[in-house]
Amino acid sequence: MATADKIISRMSGRKLSDRKLNGIAFDSFKLSDEYGSFSAVNHDLGVIGMHLGSNQNRAERNIREMMKYAMDDVQSPITTPSIITPVQFLQHWMPGFVHVMTAARRADELMGLSIMGSWFQEQIVQGIIEHLGVALPYNDYQNTPFSGTNANFIYRTIIRFTMGMRVGVKEELTTAEANIAIANEKRTSAANNLEIARNLIGMFGYNNGDNFTYGYLNEPNLSAYDSVAFPNWTMATFLEIQSDLLTQITRLREQSRDMIDPSSIRMTLALSTNRVDTLSTTSDFGISVREWLAKTYPLIRVISAPELDLANGGENVGYLYAEELTDSSTDGGQTWLHACPTKFTMLGVARYETYYSEAYLNATAGAMLKRPVAVVRFTGI
């Protein structure tokens, strides 16, 4: 029959808490000064299952080694294995932030921009006067024919858009820790959104049911599109694209009764974004369409606009027009009017306990074609 093993000691938790041994601090332990003889310490430690060995010098060395570690770590690893240096300390943060890109806004470049009126007004009005009368051969005692005038007025309705921003106190402080000036970013966002809305009206107009606000693509005074002879310029040759452009230049001269001379009047050739690069098509002699145009008609500038892509029933379109005409008119002679009472104005600022807000506004009357005779449109490119 096996002999039962001897239990060296058994003490309750209460008894352990009362023993002098429980008060030993190993980080300052010295056998000779704080506890007494080595044999006494060794005995009491043995009672609770700790053995320093029979040699006093070795025991002291063991205790010094134990002092290098937390006692829970001496037992076994209890933390999750990990890298020594967290990745946050290995990151290089580049300065600044990249703003998400939006489509190019071309309304101002295509038609110019005229700041006029006030945002709280309702309409922009352009007067038109037609001179009437016919001169007759002279005879004594005949009645002299008199000239006359006929006045008309074109109305465009002002449309207003508003946008604002709100910034909280904590929001501003916490985003500043990431080097984000949140108030400036929100103001910039509001200004961009207002400009996008103004550009959209400049290109497409705005219809709320009873207003007169039109755009570059649907102005009621525009003539119908003229189909090009060589559709799809991506497949056309230098001579074919050149021929289509010459047709439109000739048409513009003819319909204006030679009032528009492309060699002496500043003009704009507006093409869809997905076709403007066809002007780089070269001839057999290495000359591109763009180079021919710049040399032959140096006063014609070329500009592209994404709104002209697929603008006419799924077909890409182009415009050719004189930018202004010099005649007896007193309005300045512009072909297009892009009326804008205000691009950006502050409506008000409000401060509250935990945040502040700002409100902004813009106003536009869209596009007005004042000289339809100076514009030709073509489709199918």
C-alpha positions as CSV (number, residue, x, y, z in Angstrom):
1,M,0.0,0.0,0.0
2,A,1.4,3.4,-1.0
3,T,2.3,5.8,1.7
4,A,0.6,9.2,1.5
5,D,2.9,12.2,0.7
6,K,3.6,14.6,3.5
7,I,2.0,18.1,3.4
8,I,4.7,20.5,4.3
9,S,2.3,23.3,5.4
10,R,-1.3,24.4,5.3
11,M,-2.4,28.0,6.2
12,S,-5.6,29.8,5.7
13,G,-5.8,33.1,3.8
14,R,-6.4,35.0,7.1
15,K,-3.3,33.4,8.7
16,L,-1.2,34.2,5.7
17,S,-2.2,37.8,5.8
18,D,-1.2,38.0,9.4
19,R,2.3,36.5,9.0
20,K,5.4,38.8,9.1
21,L,6.5,37.0,5.9
22,N,3.8,38.7,3.9
23,G,5.4,42.0,4.6
24,I,8.7,41.2,2.9
25,A,9.4,43.7,0.1
26,F,11.8,42.1,-2.4
27,D,12.8,45.4,-4.1
28,S,14.6,46.4,-0.9
29,F,15.2,43.0,0.7
30,K,18.5,42.5,2.7
31,L,18.8,39.4,4.7
32,S,21.0,40.8,7.4
33,D,19.2,44.1,8.1
34,E,15.4,43.7,7.7
35,Y,14.4,40.1,8.5
36,G,17.1,38.5,10.6
37,S,19.1,35.3,10.0
38,F,19.2,33.6,6.7
39,S,18.0,30.3,8.2
40,A,14.9,31.9,9.6
41,V,14.0,33.5,6.3
42,N,14.7,30.3,4.4
43,H,12.5,28.4,6.8
44,D,9.5,30.7,6.6
45,L,9.8,30.9,2.8
46,G,9.9,27.2,2.6
47,V,6.6,27.0,4.5
48,I,4.8,28.8,1.7
49,G,6.7,26.9,-1.0
50,M,9.5,29.3,-1.8
51,H,13.1,28.0,-1.7
52,L,16.1,30.2,-2.0
53,G,18.7,27.4,-1.6
54,S,21.0,26.6,1.3
55,N,23.7,29.1,0.3
56,Q,23.1,32.6,1.5
57,N,25.1,34.4,-1.2
58,R,23.3,32.5,-4.0
59,A,20.0,33.2,-2.3
60,E,20.6,36.9,-2.4
61,R,21.6,36.7,-6.1
62,N,18.3,34.8,-6.8
63,I,16.3,37.5,-5.0
64,R,18.0,40.3,-7.0
65,E,17.1,38.5,-10.3
66,M,13.5,38.1,-9.1
67,M,13.5,41.9,-8.4
68,K,13.9,42.5,-12.2
69,Y,10.5,41.2,-13.1
70,A,6.9,41.8,-12.1
71,M,5.8,38.7,-10.1
72,D,2.8,38.0,-12.4
73,D,5.2,37.9,-15.4
74,V,7.5,35.5,-13.6
75,Q,4.6,33.0,-13.5
76,S,3.9,32.9,-17.3
77,P,3.3,35.3,-20.2
78,I,-0.3,36.7,-19.8
79,T,-0.3,39.5,-22.5
80,T,-1.1,39.0,-26.2
81,P,2.1,38.8,-28.4
82,S,2.6,42.0,-30.3
83,I,5.2,44.0,-32.2
84,I,7.5,46.1,-30.1
85,T,6.9,49.4,-32.0
86,P,3.2,50.1,-32.9
87,V,2.7,51.2,-36.5
88,Q,1.6,54.6,-35.5
89,F,5.2,55.4,-34.6
90,L,6.3,54.3,-38.1
91,Q,3.9,56.6,-40.1
92,H,5.0,59.7,-42.0
93,W,2.1,62.1,-42.3
94,M,2.2,64.2,-45.4
95,P,1.2,67.9,-45.2
96,G,-2.2,69.1,-46.5
97,F,-5.3,67.3,-47.8
98,V,-6.4,66.5,-51.3
99,H,-9.9,67.8,-52.2
100,V,-12.1,65.5,-54.2
101,M,-12.3,66.9,-57.8
102,T,-15.5,68.1,-59.4
103,A,-16.2,68.7,-63.1
104,A,-14.8,71.8,-64.8
105,R,-17.2,74.8,-64.6
106,R,-17.1,76.5,-68.0
107,A,-20.1,78.8,-68.1
108,D,-18.1,81.9,-67.2
109,E,-15.4,81.0,-69.8
110,L,-17.9,80.4,-72.5
111,M,-20.1,83.5,-72.0
112,G,-18.1,85.7,-69.7
113,L,-19.7,87.0,-66.4
114,S,-21.6,90.2,-65.9
115,I,-22.2,91.3,-62.3
116,M,-25.4,93.3,-62.3
117,G,-28.4,94.0,-60.2
118,S,-29.0,92.9,-56.7
119,W,-29.8,89.4,-55.4
120,F,-33.2,90.4,-53.9
121,Q,-34.5,91.7,-57.3
122,E,-36.6,89.6,-59.5
123,Q,-35.6,90.1,-63.1
124,I,-32.8,91.2,-65.4
125,V,-34.2,93.1,-68.4
126,Q,-32.5,93.8,-71.7
127,G,-34.0,96.3,-74.1
128,I,-33.9,95.8,-77.9
129,I,-34.6,98.5,-80.4
130,E,-35.1,97.8,-84.1
131,H,-34.7,100.8,-86.5
132,L,-37.5,101.0,-89.0
133,G,-38.0,102.9,-92.2
134,V,-37.1,103.0,-95.9
135,A,-35.3,105.8,-97.6
136,L,-36.9,106.9,-100.9
137,P,-35.5,108.8,-103.9
138,Y,-35.8,112.5,-103.6
139,N,-38.4,114.7,-105.4
140,D,-39.3,118.3,-104.8
141,Y,-42.6,118.7,-102.9
142,Q,-42.9,115.1,-101.9
143,N,-43.6,113.9,-98.4
144,T,-40.4,113.0,-96.6
145,P,-40.4,109.4,-95.3
146,F,-39.7,109.2,-91.5
147,S,-37.8,106.6,-89.6
148,G,-39.2,104.7,-86.8
149,T,-38.3,102.4,-84.0
150,N,-39.7,99.2,-82.4
151,A,-38.8,98.5,-78.8
152,N,-38.9,95.1,-77.2
153,F,-37.7,93.8,-73.8
154,I,-36.2,90.4,-72.9
155,Y,-36.6,89.3,-69.4
156,R,-34.6,86.8,-67.3
157,T,-35.7,85.7,-63.9
158,I,-33.2,85.8,-61.0
159,I,-32.7,82.5,-59.2
160,R,-31.2,82.4,-55.7
161,F,-29.4,79.6,-53.9
162,T,-28.4,79.4,-50.3
163,M,-25.9,77.3,-48.5
164,G,-24.5,77.3,-44.9
165,M,-22.2,75.6,-42.5
166,R,-22.3,74.7,-38.8
167,V,-19.3,74.0,-36.6
168,G,-19.4,72.7,-33.0
169,V,-16.9,73.7,-30.3
170,K,-15.7,70.2,-29.7
171,E,-15.7,69.4,-33.4
172,E,-13.4,72.3,-34.1
173,L,-11.0,71.3,-31.4
174,T,-10.9,67.6,-32.2
175,T,-10.4,68.1,-36.0
176,A,-7.7,70.6,-35.3
177,E,-5.7,67.7,-33.7
178,A,-5.7,66.2,-37.2
179,N,-4.5,69.5,-38.7
180,I,-8.0,70.1,-40.3
181,A,-9.3,73.7,-40.2
182,I,-12.9,72.4,-40.2
183,A,-14.5,75.9,-40.4
184,N,-12.5,76.8,-43.5
185,E,-13.1,73.5,-45.1
186,K,-16.9,73.9,-44.7
187,R,-16.8,77.4,-46.0
188,T,-14.9,76.3,-49.0
189,S,-17.4,73.4,-49.5
190,A,-20.3,75.8,-49.3
191,A,-18.7,78.2,-51.8
192,N,-18.0,75.4,-54.3
193,N,-21.6,74.1,-54.0
194,L,-23.0,77.5,-54.8
195,E,-20.6,77.8,-57.8
196,I,-21.7,74.4,-59.0
197,A,-25.3,75.5,-58.9
198,R,-24.6,78.8,-60.7
199,N,-22.7,77.0,-63.4
200,L,-25.5,74.4,-63.9
201,I,-28.0,77.2,-64.4
202,G,-25.6,79.0,-66.8
203,M,-25.5,75.9,-68.9
204,F,-29.0,74.4,-68.6
205,G,-31.2,77.1,-67.1
206,Y,-33.7,76.6,-64.4
207,N,-37.5,75.9,-64.6
208,N,-39.8,76.4,-61.6
209,G,-42.9,76.6,-63.7
210,D,-43.4,80.4,-64.3
211,N,-39.9,81.8,-64.7
212,F,-37.6,82.8,-67.6
213,T,-34.2,81.5,-66.7
214,Y,-32.3,79.7,-69.6
215,G,-28.9,78.4,-70.2
216,Y,-26.2,78.1,-72.8
217,L,-27.7,74.9,-74.3
218,N,-31.4,75.9,-74.3
219,E,-31.6,79.7,-74.7
220,P,-34.7,80.2,-76.8
221,N,-33.0,82.6,-79.3
222,L,-30.6,79.8,-80.4
223,S,-30.9,78.5,-84.0
224,A,-31.3,74.8,-84.7
225,Y,-28.3,72.5,-84.9
226,D,-26.6,71.9,-88.2
227,S,-25.4,68.3,-88.8
228,V,-21.8,68.0,-89.8
229,A,-20.9,66.3,-93.1
230,F,-18.5,63.9,-91.4
231,P,-20.0,62.5,-88.2
232,N,-17.9,61.1,-85.4
233,W,-14.7,63.1,-85.5
234,T,-12.8,60.4,-83.7
235,M,-12.9,58.5,-87.0
236,A,-12.5,61.5,-89.3
237,T,-9.4,62.6,-91.1
238,F,-7.7,65.9,-91.0
239,L,-9.4,67.1,-94.2
240,E,-12.8,65.9,-93.0
241,I,-12.6,67.8,-89.7
242,Q,-11.2,70.9,-91.5
243,S,-14.0,70.8,-94.0
244,D,-16.7,70.7,-91.2
245,L,-15.1,73.6,-89.5
246,L,-14.8,75.6,-92.7
247,T,-18.5,75.0,-93.3
248,Q,-19.5,76.5,-89.9
249,I,-17.2,79.5,-90.4
250,T,-18.7,80.2,-93.8
251,R,-22.2,79.8,-92.5
252,L,-21.6,82.3,-89.7
253,R,-20.2,84.8,-92.2
254,E,-23.2,84.3,-94.5
255,Q,-26.0,84.5,-91.9
256,S,-24.5,87.7,-90.5
257,R,-24.5,89.2,-94.0
258,D,-20.7,89.6,-93.7
259,M,-20.9,91.5,-90.4
260,I,-18.7,88.8,-88.9
261,D,-15.3,88.4,-90.4
262,P,-13.5,85.5,-88.7
263,S,-10.1,87.0,-89.5
264,S,-10.8,90.2,-87.7
265,I,-13.3,89.4,-84.9
266,R,-12.6,87.5,-81.8
267,M,-14.5,84.2,-81.8
268,T,-15.0,81.1,-79.7
269,L,-15.1,77.5,-80.9
270,A,-16.7,75.5,-78.1
271,L,-16.5,71.7,-78.4
272,S,-17.5,68.8,-76.3
273,T,-14.9,67.5,-73.9
274,N,-14.8,64.1,-75.6
275,R,-14.1,65.6,-79.1
276,V,-11.9,68.6,-78.5
277,D,-8.7,66.5,-78.8
278,T,-9.7,65.4,-82.3
279,L,-8.2,68.8,-83.3
280,S,-4.9,67.1,-82.8
281,T,-5.6,64.9,-85.9
282,T,-2.8,65.6,-88.4
283,S,-2.6,65.8,-92.2
284,D,-0.2,63.9,-94.4
285,F,2.2,66.7,-94.0
286,G,2.2,66.5,-90.1
287,I,0.0,69.6,-89.5
288,S,-2.8,69.2,-87.0
289,V,-6.2,70.7,-87.3
290,R,-5.5,72.9,-84.3
291,E,-2.3,74.3,-85.9
292,W,-4.2,75.0,-89.1
293,L,-6.9,76.8,-87.2
294,A,-4.5,78.9,-85.1
295,K,-2.5,79.9,-88.2
296,T,-5.5,80.6,-90.5
297,Y,-7.9,82.1,-87.9
298,P,-5.7,83.3,-85.0
299,L,-8.6,85.1,-83.3
300,I,-10.6,81.9,-82.8
301,R,-10.0,80.4,-79.4
302,V,-10.9,76.8,-78.6
303,I,-12.5,75.7,-75.4
304,S,-14.2,72.5,-74.2
305,A,-17.1,71.9,-71.9
306,P,-18.3,68.6,-70.5
307,E,-22.0,69.8,-70.8
308,L,-21.6,69.6,-74.6
309,D,-21.0,65.8,-74.4
310,L,-24.0,64.0,-75.8
311,A,-26.0,67.2,-75.5
312,N,-28.3,66.8,-78.6
313,G,-30.1,63.5,-78.3
314,G,-27.0,61.6,-77.5
315,E,-24.8,63.4,-80.0
316,N,-21.8,65.6,-79.2
317,V,-22.2,69.2,-80.2
318,G,-20.1,72.3,-80.9
319,Y,-20.7,76.1,-81.0
320,L,-19.0,78.8,-83.1
321,Y,-19.7,82.4,-82.3
322,A,-18.4,85.9,-82.3
323,E,-17.7,87.1,-78.8
324,E,-18.9,90.6,-79.5
325,L,-19.9,92.8,-82.4
326,T,-19.2,96.5,-82.9
327,D,-22.2,98.4,-84.2
328,S,-24.4,101.3,-83.1
329,S,-25.7,99.3,-80.1
330,T,-25.1,100.9,-76.7
331,D,-25.2,97.7,-74.6
332,G,-21.5,96.8,-75.0
333,G,-21.9,94.5,-78.0
334,Q,-21.7,91.1,-76.2
335,T,-23.2,88.1,-78.0
336,W,-23.8,86.3,-74.7
337,L,-24.9,87.7,-71.4
338,H,-24.2,85.6,-68.3
339,A,-26.0,87.7,-65.7
340,C,-25.1,87.3,-62.0
341,P,-26.3,89.7,-59.3
342,T,-23.9,88.1,-56.8
343,K,-21.5,85.2,-56.8
344,F,-21.2,84.9,-53.0
345,T,-22.6,86.9,-50.1
346,M,-22.8,86.4,-46.4
347,L,-26.4,86.3,-45.1
348,G,-25.6,86.1,-41.4
349,V,-23.7,84.5,-38.6
350,A,-25.2,83.1,-35.4
351,R,-23.3,82.0,-32.2
352,Y,-24.8,79.5,-29.8
353,E,-23.5,77.9,-26.6
354,T,-21.9,74.9,-28.3
355,Y,-21.6,75.8,-32.0
356,Y,-21.8,78.6,-34.5
357,S,-23.4,78.7,-38.0
358,E,-23.1,80.9,-41.1
359,A,-25.4,81.2,-44.1
360,Y,-24.4,82.3,-47.6
361,L,-26.2,83.1,-50.9
362,N,-25.7,83.5,-54.6
363,A,-28.0,84.7,-57.4
364,T,-28.0,84.3,-61.1
365,A,-30.2,85.0,-64.1
366,G,-28.7,82.4,-66.3
367,A,-27.8,83.0,-70.0
368,M,-29.2,85.4,-72.5
369,L,-28.3,85.3,-76.2
370,K,-28.4,88.9,-77.3
371,R,-27.2,88.4,-80.8
372,P,-28.5,85.1,-82.3
373,V,-27.0,86.0,-85.7
374,A,-23.5,85.7,-84.2
375,V,-23.9,82.0,-83.3
376,V,-24.0,78.7,-85.2
377,R,-24.4,75.2,-83.7
378,F,-23.4,71.9,-85.1
379,T,-24.1,68.3,-84.0
380,G,-22.8,64.8,-84.7
381,I,-19.1,65.5,-84.1
